[in-house]
């Protein structure tokens, strides 16, 4: 599991030390404040170290390039940092840290300053991007192996995770998570021999995943990753913009599933812009004192981005989406006040 990231001069971050809980981690903040970058950085290193040690610098550079898709590694150096090196320290649930660095002029050169002597978790982390991949699964799998394409490597990694066959049996705790989600879907998620996904519904039969609402496809993807063992105890799930294409009612179901996975032993690290989902997750955390959890708010300053941390949403000082919701309420009240004042004035003139 990911314990912490210590970052110097990386993308929008000048100097940040970020701790993660073993359970549920919710990253919030305005656009362009580095939320997805934190996910991709932690994911890249954890994916490489899963089941391995003594990673070669060229392999690390390839993974960073594949996940972030910069024209050169040096473009991940913070703008305005001059010639200062980017330095990253990743702490996992291992005795040693993994450290690496590079310069603004690096094209493919990454220096590994400290490595680990024993492999990380054998279970590779899972990264779910903001859009579903069940409908694109066969094409991405084939294209990534044979062609140069601009889609970042998290998509290919997720397709590989989806390729795993289903487990014969699940722990009862996981069945309790899967069943409410399948009830929401109205059927079971299946994949044929060609890699095409379907929703097998009792009254309709096999429905092509392209005919299923996109929000439900994301739930289907989560269910299938649990069923094939990609999401297992001791593993880590990174989920970017969890709320995308989900309505509020379904968000509640997803929030409950994620909280249950966190209590089961899966580390969850997600980003969201949605205030409803933030509040729902914060409520679940408050009502479950034994669940390890962390809220992280990426806050821009004049020169960089800092990260505030707290166990629940109200522990944070900066919640951009809440500030905007309150500002909208002020605009609404001001509009109605002016409209009613104007109407009352017109009525007075008539009398």
C-alpha positions as CSV (number, residue, x, y, z in Angstrom):
1,X,0.0,0.0,0.0
2,X,1.0,3.6,-0.6
3,X,2.1,5.3,2.6
4,X,3.4,8.7,1.4
5,X,4.7,10.8,-1.4
6,X,7.4,13.3,-0.8
7,X,7.6,15.6,-3.9
8,X,10.0,18.4,-4.9
9,X,9.6,20.3,-8.2
10,X,7.1,17.9,-9.8
11,X,4.5,19.3,-12.2
12,X,2.6,21.9,-10.1
13,X,4.2,20.9,-6.7
14,X,7.2,22.8,-5.4
15,X,7.5,20.9,-2.1
16,X,4.8,18.6,-0.8
17,X,4.8,15.7,1.7
18,X,1.6,13.8,1.4
19,X,0.5,10.9,3.7
20,X,-2.1,8.3,2.7
21,X,-4.2,6.1,4.9
22,X,-4.5,2.3,4.4
23,X,-8.2,2.8,3.8
24,X,-10.1,5.5,2.0
25,X,-8.3,8.6,0.6
26,X,-10.3,11.4,-1.1
27,X,-8.4,14.0,-3.1
28,X,-10.2,17.2,-4.0
29,X,-9.3,20.6,-5.4
30,X,-9.8,22.9,-8.4
31,X,-8.8,22.0,-12.0
32,X,-5.0,22.0,-12.7
33,X,-4.0,21.5,-9.1
34,X,-2.3,18.2,-9.6
35,X,-4.9,15.7,-8.3
36,X,-4.6,13.3,-11.2
37,X,-0.8,13.7,-11.2
38,X,-0.7,12.4,-7.6
39,X,-2.7,9.4,-8.6
40,X,-0.6,8.7,-11.7
41,X,2.7,9.2,-9.8
42,X,1.8,6.8,-7.0
43,X,0.3,4.3,-9.4
44,X,3.4,4.3,-11.8
45,X,5.8,3.4,-9.0
46,X,3.5,0.9,-7.3
47,X,2.8,-0.8,-10.6
48,X,6.5,-1.2,-11.3
49,X,7.3,-2.5,-7.9
50,X,4.5,-5.0,-7.6
51,X,6.2,-8.3,-7.3
52,X,9.6,-6.8,-8.2
53,X,12.6,-5.0,-6.8
54,X,15.7,-3.4,-8.2
55,X,13.8,-1.6,-11.0
56,X,16.0,-0.3,-13.8
57,X,16.0,3.5,-14.4
58,X,15.1,2.9,-18.1
59,X,12.0,0.9,-17.1
60,X,10.9,3.6,-14.6
61,X,11.4,6.3,-17.3
62,X,9.3,4.2,-19.8
63,X,6.5,3.8,-17.2
64,X,6.4,7.5,-16.4
65,X,6.4,8.3,-20.1
66,X,3.6,5.8,-20.7
67,X,1.4,7.0,-17.9
68,X,1.9,10.8,-18.1
69,X,2.6,11.0,-21.9
70,X,5.0,14.0,-21.9
71,X,7.2,14.6,-24.9
72,X,10.2,14.2,-22.5
73,X,10.6,13.3,-18.9
74,X,11.9,16.8,-18.1
75,X,8.5,18.3,-18.9
76,X,7.3,16.8,-15.6
77,X,9.7,19.2,-13.8
78,X,7.8,22.1,-12.2
79,X,7.5,25.2,-14.4
80,X,9.5,28.1,-13.0
81,X,11.8,25.8,-10.9
82,X,14.9,26.8,-12.9
83,X,17.5,24.1,-13.0
84,X,16.4,22.4,-9.7
85,X,16.0,18.7,-9.9
86,X,12.7,16.9,-9.5
87,X,13.0,14.5,-6.5
88,X,10.4,11.9,-5.6
89,X,10.4,9.7,-2.5
90,X,7.7,7.0,-2.5
91,X,7.0,5.1,0.8
92,X,5.2,1.8,0.7
93,X,4.5,-0.7,3.4
94,X,8.1,-1.8,3.2
95,X,11.2,-1.1,5.3
96,X,12.9,1.0,2.6
97,X,11.8,3.9,0.5
98,X,12.0,4.2,-3.3
99,X,13.6,7.5,-4.5
100,X,14.3,8.8,-7.9
101,X,15.1,12.2,-9.6
102,X,15.5,13.9,-13.0
103,X,16.3,17.3,-14.4
104,X,14.4,19.7,-16.6
105,X,16.6,18.7,-19.5
106,X,16.0,15.0,-19.1
107,X,14.5,13.3,-22.2
108,X,14.4,9.7,-21.0
109,X,17.0,9.9,-18.2
110,X,15.8,9.1,-14.6
111,X,18.2,8.5,-11.7
112,X,17.2,6.0,-9.1
113,X,18.6,7.3,-5.8
114,X,17.3,4.6,-3.6
115,X,15.7,1.3,-4.4
116,X,14.1,-1.5,-2.4
117,X,15.7,-4.8,-1.7
118,X,12.6,-6.9,-1.7
119,X,9.5,-6.9,-3.9
120,X,6.4,-4.9,-3.2
121,X,2.9,-6.4,-3.1
122,X,2.4,-9.2,-5.7
123,X,-1.0,-7.6,-6.4
124,X,-0.6,-4.8,-9.0
125,X,-2.6,-1.7,-8.3
126,X,-5.6,-0.8,-10.4
127,X,-6.2,2.6,-12.0
128,X,-9.7,3.5,-13.2
129,X,-9.7,6.6,-15.5
130,X,-12.5,9.0,-15.7
131,X,-14.3,7.1,-18.5
132,X,-15.3,3.5,-18.7
133,X,-13.3,1.0,-20.8
134,X,-15.6,-2.0,-21.1
135,X,-16.8,-0.9,-24.6
136,X,-13.2,-0.2,-25.8
137,X,-11.6,-3.2,-24.1
138,X,-10.9,-5.4,-27.2
139,X,-9.7,-2.5,-29.4
140,X,-7.3,-1.0,-26.8
141,X,-5.9,-4.3,-26.0
142,X,-5.0,-5.0,-29.6
143,X,-3.9,-1.5,-30.5
144,X,-1.6,-1.0,-27.6
145,X,0.3,-4.2,-28.4
146,X,0.8,-3.3,-32.1
147,X,0.6,0.5,-32.6
148,X,1.8,3.7,-31.1
149,X,-1.3,5.5,-29.7
150,X,-1.7,8.6,-27.6
151,X,-3.9,7.0,-24.9
152,X,-2.0,6.8,-21.6
153,X,-0.8,3.5,-20.3
154,X,-3.3,3.3,-17.4
155,X,-5.9,2.3,-20.0
156,X,-3.8,-0.6,-21.3
157,X,-3.0,-1.7,-17.7
158,X,-6.7,-1.6,-16.8
159,X,-7.6,-3.7,-19.9
160,X,-5.0,-6.3,-18.8
161,X,-6.6,-6.4,-15.4
162,X,-10.0,-6.9,-17.0
163,X,-8.6,-9.8,-19.1
164,X,-8.1,-11.9,-16.0
165,X,-10.7,-14.8,-15.7
166,X,-13.2,-14.7,-12.9
167,X,-12.5,-16.3,-9.6
168,X,-14.5,-19.4,-8.7
169,X,-15.3,-18.2,-5.2
170,X,-15.2,-14.9,-3.3
171,X,-14.9,-14.2,0.5
172,X,-18.4,-13.5,1.9
173,X,-17.4,-9.8,2.6
174,X,-16.9,-9.3,-1.2
175,X,-20.2,-10.9,-2.1
176,X,-21.9,-8.4,0.2
177,X,-20.3,-5.6,-1.8
178,X,-21.0,-7.2,-5.2
179,X,-24.7,-8.0,-4.7
180,X,-26.0,-4.5,-4.2
181,X,-24.1,-3.3,-7.3
182,X,-25.4,-6.2,-9.4
183,X,-28.9,-5.3,-8.2
184,X,-28.3,-1.8,-9.5
185,X,-27.1,-3.2,-12.8
186,X,-30.0,-5.6,-13.1
187,X,-27.8,-8.4,-14.1
188,X,-24.4,-10.0,-14.2
189,X,-21.3,-8.8,-16.0
190,X,-19.8,-11.3,-18.4
191,X,-17.1,-11.3,-21.1
192,X,-17.0,-13.5,-24.2
193,X,-13.9,-15.2,-25.7
194,X,-13.2,-12.2,-27.9
195,X,-13.1,-9.8,-25.0
196,X,-16.5,-8.2,-25.5
197,X,-18.5,-7.4,-22.3
198,X,-22.2,-7.9,-21.8
199,X,-24.7,-7.4,-19.1
200,X,-26.6,-10.7,-18.7
201,X,-30.1,-9.7,-17.5
202,X,-32.7,-12.2,-16.5
203,X,-35.5,-10.9,-18.7
204,X,-33.5,-9.4,-21.6
205,X,-30.6,-11.9,-21.9
206,X,-27.2,-10.7,-23.0
207,X,-27.1,-6.9,-23.6
208,X,-24.1,-5.4,-25.3
209,X,-22.2,-3.1,-23.0
210,X,-22.4,-0.3,-25.6
211,X,-26.2,-0.3,-25.0
212,X,-25.8,0.1,-21.2
213,X,-25.8,3.6,-19.7
214,X,-22.2,4.8,-19.2
215,X,-22.6,5.3,-15.5
216,X,-23.7,1.7,-15.1
217,X,-20.7,0.6,-17.2
218,X,-18.5,2.1,-14.6
219,X,-20.2,0.1,-11.9
220,X,-20.0,-3.0,-14.1
221,X,-16.2,-2.4,-14.4
222,X,-15.8,-2.2,-10.6
223,X,-17.9,-5.4,-10.1
224,X,-15.8,-7.3,-12.7
225,X,-12.5,-6.2,-11.1
226,X,-13.7,-7.5,-7.8
227,X,-14.9,-10.7,-9.2
228,X,-11.7,-11.5,-11.1
229,X,-9.5,-10.7,-8.1
230,X,-7.8,-7.6,-9.4
231,X,-9.2,-5.8,-6.4
232,X,-8.2,-7.9,-3.4
233,X,-7.1,-7.4,0.2
234,X,-3.8,-5.6,0.4
235,X,-4.2,-4.1,-3.1
236,X,-4.7,-0.4,-4.1
237,X,-7.4,1.1,-6.3
238,X,-6.7,4.5,-7.9
239,X,-9.9,6.1,-9.4
240,X,-9.8,9.4,-11.2
241,X,-13.0,11.5,-11.2
242,X,-15.1,8.8,-9.6
243,X,-18.3,10.8,-10.0
244,X,-18.1,11.0,-13.8
245,X,-21.4,9.9,-15.4
246,X,-22.9,8.9,-12.1
247,X,-26.1,10.4,-10.7
248,X,-26.5,11.2,-7.0
249,X,-28.5,8.0,-6.2
250,X,-25.9,5.7,-7.8
251,X,-23.1,7.7,-6.2
252,X,-24.5,6.6,-2.8
253,X,-24.2,3.0,-3.9
254,X,-20.6,3.5,-5.2
255,X,-19.6,5.3,-2.0
256,X,-20.9,2.5,0.1
257,X,-19.0,-0.1,-2.0
258,X,-15.8,1.9,-1.8
259,X,-16.1,2.3,2.0
260,X,-16.8,-1.5,2.3
261,X,-13.7,-2.2,0.1
262,X,-11.6,0.0,2.3
263,X,-12.8,-1.8,5.5
264,X,-12.1,-5.1,3.8
265,X,-8.5,-4.2,3.2
266,X,-8.3,-2.5,-0.2
267,X,-6.6,0.9,-0.2
268,X,-8.8,3.4,-2.1
269,X,-7.3,6.6,-3.5
270,X,-9.7,8.7,-5.6
271,X,-10.3,12.2,-6.9
272,X,-13.6,14.0,-7.2
273,X,-15.0,17.4,-8.0
274,X,-18.5,16.5,-6.7
275,X,-19.7,18.0,-3.4
276,X,-22.4,15.4,-3.0
277,X,-19.9,12.5,-3.3
278,X,-17.5,14.3,-0.9
279,X,-20.2,14.7,1.7
280,X,-21.4,11.1,1.3
281,X,-17.9,9.8,1.7
282,X,-17.2,12.1,4.7
283,X,-20.4,10.9,6.3
284,X,-19.4,7.2,5.8
285,X,-16.0,8.0,7.4
286,X,-17.5,9.7,10.4
287,X,-20.0,6.9,11.0
288,X,-17.3,4.3,10.8
289,X,-14.6,5.3,13.3
290,X,-12.6,2.2,12.8
291,X,-12.1,2.8,9.1
292,X,-8.7,4.5,8.2
293,X,-9.4,7.5,6.0
294,X,-8.0,10.8,4.7
295,X,-9.3,13.8,2.8
296,X,-6.7,15.8,0.9
297,X,-7.3,19.2,-0.7
298,X,-4.9,20.5,-3.4
299,X,-4.7,24.2,-2.9
300,X,-3.0,26.6,-5.3
301,X,-0.8,29.4,-4.1
302,X,1.1,32.1,-6.0
303,X,4.0,29.8,-6.8
304,X,2.9,26.2,-6.3
305,X,0.2,23.9,-4.9
306,X,0.1,22.8,-1.3
307,X,-1.9,19.9,0.1
308,X,-4.2,20.2,3.2
309,X,-5.1,16.9,5.0
310,X,-7.8,15.9,7.4
311,X,-9.8,12.8,8.3
312,X,-13.2,14.2,7.2
313,X,-14.3,17.0,4.9
314,X,-14.9,19.6,7.6
315,X,-11.3,19.2,8.8
316,X,-10.2,21.0,5.6
317,X,-9.8,24.8,5.3
318,X,-10.0,24.9,1.5
319,X,-13.0,23.3,-0.3
320,X,-13.3,25.0,-3.6
321,X,-16.6,23.3,-4.7
322,X,-18.2,24.3,-1.4
323,X,-17.1,27.9,-1.7
324,X,-18.6,28.0,-5.2
325,X,-21.8,26.4,-4.0
326,X,-22.2,29.1,-1.3
327,X,-21.3,31.8,-3.8
328,X,-24.0,30.5,-6.1
329,X,-26.5,30.5,-3.3
330,X,-25.6,34.2,-2.6
331,X,-26.1,35.0,-6.3
332,X,-29.5,33.2,-6.2
333,X,-30.6,35.1,-3.1
334,X,-29.5,38.4,-4.6
335,X,-31.4,37.8,-7.8
336,X,-34.6,36.9,-6.1
337,X,-34.3,39.9,-3.7
338,X,-33.8,42.3,-6.6
339,X,-36.6,40.7,-8.6
340,X,-39.1,40.8,-5.7
341,X,-38.0,44.4,-4.9
342,X,-38.6,45.5,-8.5
343,X,-42.0,43.7,-8.6
344,X,-43.1,45.3,-5.4
345,X,-42.0,48.7,-6.7
346,X,-44.0,48.3,-9.9
347,X,-47.1,47.2,-7.8
348,X,-46.7,50.3,-5.7
349,X,-46.6,52.6,-8.7
350,X,-49.8,51.0,-10.1
351,X,-51.6,51.8,-6.8
